[in-house]
């Protein structure tokens, strides 16, 4: 028996996972204990002490969350379920009426957002990967009306072109801007579709701007230009795993995965090209630098990571529960430097000119893939762990 197989068997007997490194490197192994019931007390920088507790467990690869006006929380699970948490209890029955998703690799059911006038119209928006008989898939925006535990009158509002085989980026985030428009991301493909971010007559590798019914606003930056899809708001993106409206400035921000490095936070501006794959601050998976660090006509990042952290959820904290964190950005990390079981949360501090001045790695000892991070209506910080089983966690200060 080969030594590598013997090592794998020994580690498996100890509950340690073994993963093959990308780029043909050696196996990468790191132990991770089972996630307990908590609560836990965690020391952070600048005198902050955190109490982390479990709101609910038993979720399957949770992806996103949204608060209902009554305090309930909607949570998407990547395999294709929409769940409800109320008063800290996960309803055992998923919400009915969710579209059938193609759950392949990291594809499936993704973001959830409420219409700005949800109290009046009860509209819930979802992004998901839809399958076709030939095995191809597309990234889709759907809308339904939430009545009790049922989504009614569900329909697809927008289908990102082209359909593809599932290789490469499949993530999709949505957010309503202060202008009332809905912004949606669609990841760039891999393999033969590697350069889709720079192809302007398709939607993949772009951020779209849509009306709430999925149609094109007449003031979009490329309306009337035949070489661009009219839904496109910005282009040259790889795979955006977060999209938010900055609570102070109203600007649109995204977090975006690079390859082996080059993860980014960008300030998104109408009609701008963010460079992928021509410009990147990261290396390809095989080791060489991906491309140029900068180029005229292409926007650089506000923040970048080298090595990669698999940047996911993004939040700018504005609450009063953690005054030392006010106006700091928080980013979910699903792994660090291509090594499994190294997920955590990162905090980024800016000065008044929006220059980054420091960053902190939080919750590293738990080794959880943090898929989403949100500020709750109560001012506490909530995390989703992208695991199966996954959990909804709450961070509050220890006084």
QUIQUI-V771773 format. One record per residue. N is the residue number from 1. RES is the residue in three letters. OMEGA is omega in whole degrees, -180 to 180 (NA if undefined). Layout:
# QUIQUI-V771773
n: <N N>
res: <RES RES>
omega: <OMEGA OMEGA>
This chain:
# QUIQUI-V771773
n: <1 2 3 4 5 6 7 8 9 10 11 12 13 14 15 16 17 18 19 20 21 22 23 24 25 26 27 28 29 30 31 32 33 34 35 36 37 38 39 40 41 42 43 44 45 46 47 48 49 50 51 52 53 54 55 56 57 58 59 60 61 62 63 64 65 66 67 68 69 70 71 72 73 74 75 76 77 78 79 80 81 82 83 84 85 86 87 88 89 90 91 92 93 94 95 96 97 98 99 100 101 102 103 104 105 106 107 108 109 110 111 112 113 114 115 116 117 118 119 120 121 122 123 124 125 126 127 128 129 130 131 132 133 134 135 136 137 138 139 140 141 142 143 144 145 146 147 148 149 150 151 152 153 154 155 156 157 158 159 160 161 162 163 164 165 166 167 168 169 170 171 172 173 174 175 176 177 178 179 180 181 182 183 184 185 186 187 188 189 190 191 192 193 194 195 196 197 198 199 200 201 202 203 204 205 206 207 208 209 210 211 212 213 214 215 216 217 218 219 220 221 222 223 224 225 226 227 228 229 230 231 232 233 234 235 236 237 238 239 240 241 242 243 244 245 246 247 248 249 250 251 252 253 254 255 256 257 258 259 260 261 262 263 264 265 266 267 268 269 270 271 272 273 274 275 276 277 278 279 280 281 282 283 284 285 286 287 288 289 290 291 292 293 294 295 296 297 298 299 300 301 302 303 304 305 306 307 308 309 310 311 312 313 314 315 316 317 318 319 320 321 322 323 324 325 326 327 328 329 330 331 332 333 334 335 336 337 338 339 340 341 342 343 344 345 346 347 348 349 350 351 352 353 354 355 356 357 358 359 360 361 362 363 364 365 366 367 368 369 370 371 372 373 374 375 376 377 378 379 380 381 382 383 384 385 386 387 388 389 390 391 392 393 394 395 396 397 398 399>
res: <UNK UNK UNK UNK UNK UNK UNK UNK UNK UNK UNK UNK UNK UNK UNK UNK UNK UNK UNK UNK UNK UNK UNK UNK UNK UNK UNK UNK UNK UNK UNK UNK UNK UNK UNK UNK UNK UNK UNK UNK UNK UNK UNK UNK UNK UNK UNK UNK UNK UNK UNK UNK UNK UNK UNK UNK UNK UNK UNK UNK UNK UNK UNK UNK UNK UNK UNK UNK UNK UNK UNK UNK UNK UNK UNK UNK UNK UNK UNK UNK UNK UNK UNK UNK UNK UNK UNK UNK UNK UNK UNK UNK UNK UNK UNK UNK UNK UNK UNK UNK UNK UNK UNK UNK UNK UNK UNK UNK UNK UNK UNK UNK UNK UNK UNK UNK UNK UNK UNK UNK UNK UNK UNK UNK UNK UNK UNK UNK UNK UNK UNK UNK UNK UNK UNK UNK UNK UNK UNK UNK UNK UNK UNK UNK UNK UNK UNK UNK UNK UNK UNK UNK UNK UNK UNK UNK UNK UNK UNK UNK UNK UNK UNK UNK UNK UNK UNK UNK UNK UNK UNK UNK UNK UNK UNK UNK UNK UNK UNK UNK UNK UNK UNK UNK UNK UNK UNK UNK UNK UNK UNK UNK UNK UNK UNK UNK UNK UNK UNK UNK UNK UNK UNK UNK UNK UNK UNK UNK UNK UNK UNK UNK UNK UNK UNK UNK UNK UNK UNK UNK UNK UNK UNK UNK UNK UNK UNK UNK UNK UNK UNK UNK UNK UNK UNK UNK UNK UNK UNK UNK UNK UNK UNK UNK UNK UNK UNK UNK UNK UNK UNK UNK UNK UNK UNK UNK UNK UNK UNK UNK UNK UNK UNK UNK UNK UNK UNK UNK UNK UNK UNK UNK UNK UNK UNK UNK UNK UNK UNK UNK UNK UNK UNK UNK UNK UNK UNK UNK UNK UNK UNK UNK UNK UNK UNK UNK UNK UNK UNK UNK UNK UNK UNK UNK UNK UNK UNK UNK UNK UNK UNK UNK UNK UNK UNK UNK UNK UNK UNK UNK UNK UNK UNK UNK UNK UNK UNK UNK UNK UNK UNK UNK UNK UNK UNK UNK UNK UNK UNK UNK UNK UNK UNK UNK UNK UNK UNK UNK UNK UNK UNK UNK UNK UNK UNK UNK UNK UNK UNK UNK UNK UNK UNK UNK UNK UNK UNK UNK UNK UNK UNK UNK UNK UNK UNK UNK UNK UNK UNK UNK UNK UNK UNK UNK UNK UNK UNK UNK UNK UNK UNK UNK UNK UNK UNK UNK UNK UNK UNK>
omega: <-179 -178 -179 179 178 179 -179 180 178 -180 179 179 179 -180 -179 -180 179 -177 178 179 177 -179 176 -180 -179 176 -180 -179 174 -177 174 179 176 -178 -175 -177 -180 -1 -179 174 -174 175 177 -179 174 173 -180 175 -171 168 178 -179 179 172 176 177 173 178 -180 179 179 -172 -175 180 178 180 172 -179 -180 179 175 -178 171 179 174 172 -174 179 173 -180 173 -173 178 173 -179 -178 177 -178 177 177 -177 -179 177 175 -177 174 179 179 176 -176 171 -178 -178 -175 -179 179 178 177 -172 -168 175 178 177 173 179 177 -177 -179 180 -170 178 -177 174 -180 178 165 -177 175 -177 -180 178 -175 -178 179 179 180 177 175 -168 170 179 178 175 180 -176 175 -176 -180 -179 168 -177 177 -179 177 176 179 -175 177 -179 179 1 165 -177 -171 177 177 178 -172 178 -175 176 175 178 175 173 178 178 176 180 180 179 179 -173 177 172 -174 176 -178 177 179 -180 -179 -173 -173 -173 -180 -179 179 -168 179 172 -176 -175 -175 -175 164 -179 174 -173 166 -177 175 177 180 -172 172 -177 -179 173 -170 -175 177 180 178 -171 -177 180 166 -173 180 -172 175 175 -173 -178 179 177 -179 -175 -179 172 176 -176 167 180 -173 179 -173 -175 179 175 177 171 164 -168 178 166 172 179 -171 179 170 -170 155 179 166 -170 -180 -175 172 -175 179 -176 159 -174 -2 -177 -177 178 176 -177 176 170 -179 -180 176 -178 174 -175 -177 178 176 179 179 178 179 179 -174 175 -178 170 179 173 -180 170 8 -177 172 -172 -175 -178 -175 -175 -180 168 -172 -180 -174 -179 -179 178 -176 179 -178 -173 -179 173 174 176 -177 173 177 -178 170 -177 173 177 -177 180 177 177 179 -178 177 177 177 -177 -177 179 170 -176 178 -179 168 176 -180 172 175 -176 174 -176 172 -179 -175 -179 174 -179 174 -178 -177 -177 177 -177 169 -180 176 179 179 175 -178 -178 -179 168 175 -176 -178 173 9 177 -174 166 -176 177 175 175 -177 170 -177 NA>
